[in-house]
C-alpha cells in the first residue's frame, strides 16, 4: 500500500472536534480587528462601555485623560536632585512604573480599534505634550546685551 502526502492527515491523528462537541456557549462578541467608527465598543473591560452612549463618552474622557497624565509623568520633573540619591532613585522608579502602567492601559484601549478611542488617545498625548513639554507656557528670559 502506498501513502501519499494527502493521506497523512488520517494516519493516527483524530479529526478535529466539531462545533457540537463543545459544551460551553459563546456570548456574541463586539471585538473588532480593524478600525471602526461607532459608540458600540469594548474598551479595557468586557462589555464596557457596550451600547451605552454615556459610558462611551466616559471611555473617551478616560482615555484622553490617561494620555495627558502619561505625558505629564514623562516630561515633568517632580523633584530636583539632592543628597538622598536612594530616595530619589526609588521615587523616580515609582513614577516610571506608574507611567508605564498607564501607557499600557492607553495602548490596550486603542487596541479596541475604535476610531473615537484612537483619536482621544492621540489628542490626549498631543495636549499633554503641549502643556508639559513644548515650553509654550514658560517664561523665556531675553538676554540683554
DOFI-29149 format. One record per atom (N, C-alpha, C): residue in three letters; x, y, z. Coordinates in pm, whole numbers, padded with zeros to 5 digits, always signed. Atoms other than C-alpha are relative to their C-alpha. Example, Ala and Ser with C-alpha at 12.3 -4.5 7.8 and 13.67 -1.06 7.14 Angstrom:
DOFI-29149
ALA+00089-00119+00000
ALA+01230-00450+00780
ALA+00090+00120+00000
SER-00082-00119-00006
SER+01367-00106+00714
SER-00077+00109+00073
end
This chain:
DOFI-29149
UNK+00085-00118+00000
UNK+00000+00000+00000
UNK+00089+00124+00000
UNK-00081-00121+00015
UNK+00138+00338-00098
UNK-00075+00119+00062
UNK+00060-00118-00064
UNK+00076+00654+00113
UNK+00043+00126-00073
UNK-00028-00129+00061
UNK+00055+00996-00038
UNK-00008+00107+00109
UNK+00001-00111-00097
UNK+00101+01330+00140
UNK-00143+00037+00038
UNK+00139-00037-00031
UNK-00273+01390+00117
UNK-00066-00098+00095
UNK+00055+00100-00090
UNK-00338+01069+00315
UNK+00056+00009+00141
UNK-00066-00003-00131
UNK-00109+01160+00607
UNK-00087+00061+00109
UNK+00083-00062-00103
UNK-00374+01363+00785
UNK-00093-00101+00067
UNK+00088+00102-00057
UNK-00574+01043+00850
UNK+00076-00106+00080
UNK-00078+00105-00064
UNK-00289+00834+00995
UNK+00023+00033+00146
UNK-00023-00011-00143
UNK-00314+00812+01373
UNK-00037+00133+00063
UNK+00036-00130-00054
UNK-00447+01165+01418
UNK-00152+00010+00000
UNK+00147-00011-00003
UNK-00803+01208+01538
UNK-00045+00127-00072
UNK+00051-00119+00069
UNK-01019+01451+01342
UNK-00027+00112+00101
UNK+00028-00112-00091
UNK-01072+01799+01487
UNK-00143-00008+00052
UNK+00136+00006-00056
UNK-01376+01838+01714
UNK-00096+00084-00082
UNK+00103-00075+00070
UNK-01698+01953+01558
UNK-00061+00101+00097
UNK+00059-00100-00090
UNK-01883+02256+01696
UNK-00098-00059+00101
UNK+00094+00059-00095
UNK-02137+02026+01863
UNK+00071-00068+00116
UNK-00075+00063-00107
UNK-01857+01874+02076
UNK+00026+00095+00117
UNK-00029-00097-00105
UNK-01816+02193+02277
UNK-00122+00014+00091
UNK+00111-00008-00093
UNK-02024+02213+02592
UNK-00026+00141+00050
UNK+00022-00137-00048
UNK-01982+02585+02665
UNK-00058+00086-00113
UNK+00065-00088+00096
UNK-02168+02866+02497
UNK+00080+00129-00008
UNK-00071-00126+00022
UNK-02008+03174+02347
UNK-00100+00113-00005
UNK+00081-00120+00012
UNK-02156+03516+02402
UNK+00039+00072-00127
UNK-00038-00077+00117
UNK-02169+03737+02098
UNK+00105+00104+00038
UNK-00111-00090-00030
UNK-01851+03941+02086
UNK-00011+00126-00085
UNK-00004-00125+00075
UNK-01810+04303+01982
UNK+00145+00037-00027
UNK-00141-00024+00025
UNK-01435+04265+01930
UNK+00022+00019-00149
UNK-00029-00031+00140
UNK-01314+04422+01605
UNK+00148-00020-00028
UNK-00139+00017+00040
UNK-00995+04353+01414
UNK+00044+00104-00102
UNK-00036-00113+00084
UNK-00996+04670+01205
UNK-00070+00124+00056
UNK+00058-00123-00055
UNK-01074+05034+01280
UNK-00146+00014-00043
UNK+00142-00023+00027
UNK-01442+05120+01303
UNK-00042+00125+00075
UNK+00056-00118-00066
UNK-01649+05422+01399
UNK-00133-00040+00059
UNK+00128+00029-00063
UNK-01934+05396+01642
UNK+00015-00002+00151
UNK-00001-00004-00146
UNK-02032+05402+02005
UNK-00013-00138+00062
UNK+00011+00137-00052
UNK-02082+05026+02040
UNK+00141-00060-00002
UNK-00140+00044-00006
UNK-01734+04925+02159
UNK+00024-00077+00129
UNK-00046+00067-00121
UNK-01549+04719+02413
UNK+00139+00055+00030
UNK-00124-00069-00032
UNK-01274+04920+02583
UNK+00046-00043+00139
UNK-00069+00041-00123
UNK-01044+04776+02852
UNK-00070-00113+00077
UNK+00071+00101-00078
UNK-01316+04563+03018
UNK-00110-00062-00087
UNK+00103+00064+00082
UNK-01563+04312+02876
UNK-00133+00071+00021
UNK+00132-00065+00003
UNK-01896+04469+02786
UNK+00000+00144+00049
UNK-00004-00141-00038
UNK-01778+04821+02872
UNK+00063+00079-00112
UNK+00124-00064-00040
UNK-01898+05068+02751
UNK-00124-00063-00061
UNK+00117+00068+00056
UNK-02123+04841+02545
UNK-00084+00092-00086
UNK+00094-00079+00080
UNK-02434+05007+02397
UNK-00027+00138+00060
UNK+00032-00123-00071
UNK-02446+05293+02648
UNK+00086+00116-00052
UNK-00073-00113+00059
UNK-02351+05620+02475
UNK+00064+00088+00107
UNK-00059-00078-00109
UNK-02291+05797+02807
UNK+00130-00065+00047
UNK-00121+00069-00043
UNK-02042+05531+02911
UNK+00108+00005-00108
UNK-00097-00018+00108
UNK-01877+05559+02568
UNK+00068+00136+00014
UNK-00059-00132-00025
UNK-01828+05930+02640
UNK+00095-00002+00119
UNK-00089+00015-00116
UNK-01680+05837+02979
UNK+00129-00069-00043
UNK-00119+00070+00049
UNK-01443+05598+02800
UNK+00089+00094-00079
UNK-00078-00099+00075
UNK-01334+05877+02563
UNK+00075+00095+00094
UNK-00062-00091-00096
UNK-01268+06113+02855
UNK+00108-00072+00079
UNK-00099+00077-00075
UNK-01084+05840+03047
UNK+00127-00020-00082
UNK-00118+00023+00084
UNK-00851+05754+02757
UNK+00072+00131-00027
UNK-00061-00131+00020
UNK-00792+06123+02684
UNK+00078+00043+00124
UNK-00064-00041-00126
UNK-00712+06194+03050
UNK+00123-00085+00030
UNK-00115+00087-00022
UNK-00483+05892+03081
UNK+00117+00040-00089
UNK-00105-00042+00093
UNK-00290+06011+02775
UNK+00067+00128+00045
UNK-00057-00125-00052
UNK-00245+06359+02922
UNK+00087-00030+00122
UNK-00076+00035-00121
UNK-00129+06208+03254
UNK+00130-00070-00036
UNK-00123+00068+00044
UNK+00121+05983+03075
UNK+00104+00104-00046
UNK-00093-00104+00046
UNK+00275+06287+02905
UNK+00051+00084+00117
UNK-00041-00075-00119
UNK+00280+06475+03236
UNK+00108-00076+00076
UNK-00096+00081-00074
UNK+00462+06190+03408
UNK+00131-00017-00076
UNK-00119+00018+00081
UNK+00706+06161+03120
UNK+00087+00127-00002
UNK-00075-00124+00023
UNK+00806+06528+03090
UNK+00021+00087+00123
UNK-00007-00090-00113
UNK+00759+06688+03431
UNK+00099-00052+00103
UNK-00095+00033-00107
UNK+01042+06691+03684
UNK-00069+00027+00133
UNK+00071-00015-00127
UNK+00874+06627+04019
UNK+00093+00041+00113
UNK-00096-00031-00105
UNK+01185+06654+04233
UNK+00133+00038-00063
UNK-00134-00039+00043
UNK+01526+06809+04199
UNK+00101-00092+00067
UNK-00103+00084-00062
UNK+01841+06604+04260
UNK+00047+00060+00132
UNK-00045-00045-00131
UNK+01951+06623+04622
UNK+00096-00100+00060
UNK-00098+00089-00064
UNK+02170+06449+04874
UNK-00050-00144+00018
UNK+00053+00134-00022
UNK+01937+06147+04918
UNK-00023-00069-00135
UNK+00006+00062+00133
UNK+02013+05956+04596
UNK-00086-00126-00001
UNK+00080+00124-00005
UNK+01848+05631+04710
UNK-00148+00033-00002
UNK+00140-00042-00002
UNK+01519+05801+04792
UNK-00045+00056-00134
UNK+00031-00058+00130
UNK+01530+05996+04467
UNK-00015-00111-00105
UNK+00006+00110+00095
UNK+01601+05678+04271
UNK-00127-00082+00016
UNK+00123+00076-00025
UNK+01312+05494+04436
UNK-00123+00077-00044
UNK+00113-00083+00040
UNK+01075+05784+04378
UNK-00014+00002-00152
UNK+00004-00003+00147
UNK+01171+05810+04009
UNK-00041-00135-00057
UNK+00040+00133+00044
UNK+01133+05434+03974
UNK-00151-00019+00016
UNK+00144+00007-00021
UNK+00783+05456+04120
UNK-00077+00078-00105
UNK+00065-00083+00103
UNK+00686+05738+03882
UNK+00008-00071-00136
UNK-00018+00071+00127
UNK+00830+05540+03589
UNK-00094-00120-00009
UNK+00088+00118-00003
UNK+00633+05230+03692
UNK-00145+00040-00024
UNK+00137-00049+00020
UNK+00307+05425+03713
UNK-00020+00044-00144
UNK+00010-00047+00139
UNK+00375+05589+03375
UNK-00007-00117-00097
UNK+00002+00116+00088
UNK+00448+05252+03213
UNK-00136-00071+00007
UNK+00130+00064-00015
UNK+00129+05101+03355
UNK-00111+00076-00068
UNK+00102-00082+00066
UNK-00085+05391+03237
UNK+00017-00002-00152
UNK-00025+00008+00145
UNK+00082+05379+02894
UNK-00056-00129-00057
UNK+00055+00127+00046
UNK-00011+05012+02864
UNK-00152+00002+00000
UNK+00146-00010+00001
UNK-00371+05091+02960
UNK-00049+00077-00123
UNK+00037-00076+00119
UNK-00388+05353+02684
UNK+00017-00087-00125
UNK-00023+00087+00115
UNK-00237+05104+02439
UNK-00111-00106-00012
UNK+00106+00100+00004
UNK-00491+04838+02535
UNK-00134+00061-00042
UNK+00124-00067+00042
UNK-00775+05089+02494
UNK+00000+00023-00150
UNK-00010-00024+00144
UNK-00651+05178+02145
UNK-00017-00131-00076
UNK+00015+00130+00066
UNK-00644+04806+02064
UNK-00146-00043-00012
UNK+00141+00026+00025
UNK-01024+04818+02076
UNK-00034+00031-00146
UNK+00014-00038+00140
UNK-00982+04955+01720
UNK-00117+00095-00024
UNK+00105-00100+00014
UNK-01246+05220+01785
UNK+00065+00132-00040
UNK-00058-00125+00050
UNK-01172+05539+01590
UNK-00007+00112+00101
UNK+00013-00105-00101
UNK-01301+05766+01867
UNK+00099-00018+00113
UNK-00097+00029-00106
UNK-01084+05596+02130
UNK+00140+00033-00049
UNK-00130-00031+00058
UNK-00783+05624+01898
UNK+00024+00151-00003
UNK-00015-00146+00004
UNK-00843+05996+01844
UNK+00012+00060+00139
UNK-00011-00049-00138
UNK-00894+06053+02218
UNK+00141-00021+00053
UNK-00137+00028-00047
UNK-00556+05888+02289
UNK+00101+00093-00067
UNK-00095-00085+00073
UNK-00371+06082+02019
UNK-00014+00146+00043
UNK+00021-00139-00042
UNK-00529+06416+02114
UNK+00043+00022+00145
UNK-00046-00011-00137
UNK-00459+06349+02483
UNK+00151+00008+00009
UNK-00147-00009+00003
UNK-00092+06284+02409
UNK+00044+00135-00056
UNK-00036-00130+00058
UNK-00081+06598+02193
UNK-00017+00112+00102
UNK+00022-00104-00101
UNK-00234+06817+02466
UNK+00100-00013+00114
UNK-00098+00021-00105
UNK-00009+06662+02729
UNK+00137+00049-00039
UNK-00130-00049+00047
UNK+00298+06733+02519
UNK-00001+00152-00006
UNK+00011-00147+00009
UNK+00178+07090+02454
UNK+00012+00063+00139
UNK+00000-00058-00135
UNK+00124+07154+02826
UNK+00132-00022+00075
UNK-00110+00036-00088
UNK+00427+06978+02973
UNK+00136-00006-00068
UNK-00131+00015+00064
UNK+00700+06958+02709
UNK+00031+00106-00104
UNK-00025-00093+00111
UNK+00658+07226+02443
UNK+00060+00133+00047
UNK-00049-00127-00058
UNK+00762+07511+02676
UNK-00077+00121-00052
UNK+00083-00109+00051
UNK+00484+07717+02524
UNK-00046+00091+00114
UNK+00054-00077-00111
UNK+00364+07828+02868
UNK+00106+00039+00102
UNK-00105-00044-00091
UNK+00702+07902+03026
UNK+00049+00137-00042
UNK-00052-00133+00030
UNK+00851+08246+03050
UNK+00144-00012-00045
UNK-00136+00000+00052
UNK+01159+08297+02842
UNK+00069+00129+00041
UNK-00079-00119-00036
UNK+01431+08531+02957
UNK+00077+00044-00124
UNK-00076-00056+00112
UNK+01577+08758+02695
UNK+00135+00043+00053
UNK-00135-00046-00039
UNK+01949+08808+02718
UNK+00016+00143-00045
UNK-00021-00141+00036
UNK+02016+09179+02733
UNK+00149+00022-00014
UNK-00143-00024+00021
UNK+02350+09256+02577
UNK+00025+00135-00056
end
